[in-house]
Structure formats: structure tokens, C-alpha cells
Amino acid sequence: MSMEKKDEIYGRVSREHDTLCKDFAACGSELKRMGAGFQELGSNLINHPEKALAINMVIFEKDSSEWRSLVDMYCDLGARKEAKKSELEGLR
């Protein structure tokens, strides 16, 4: 394989890895945001039940219905990111 072709492949794989890293980080940030909301609700339920209704129920209901698929996506992105990293290291 020519050096030009190797550089082309390395560049493509490197861009794919960068995209996966960004998607993984964004997904992780969204999970942290959700977790903070759940933590606030839990704390309010334990310490101040009267404040439990003070949370934004629209956001809570949306997060409650989406967290599991987001965790699955996070795990998938992590595995794909590591696989792409290995592929990239194999091209060096």
C-alpha cells in the first residue's frame, strides 16, 4: 500500500475516532445532567418531600423515559471508541 493511501486511511480513521470521542463526551454530559436532576429529586424526597414537586416535571418525565436508552448509547459509543482507537493504533 502506498504511503499516500496509508495517510488517507489514517486520516479517515482519526476523524472517525474524534467524532466518536465527541459523541461519547456529549452523551456522558447528558447522563450527568440527568443524574443531577434525579439526585435533586431523591434528596428532596428524603429531606423535604414538600419540595419534590418543585422540579420541572416535563423535564423529569422526559429524562425518566430516556435515561435507559442513553445509557445503552453511552456503552455502545464507548465500545466503538475503543475499537476505533485500536484500529488507529494498528495503522501507526
Order of alpha helices (4+ residues) and beta strands (2+ residues): alpha-alpha
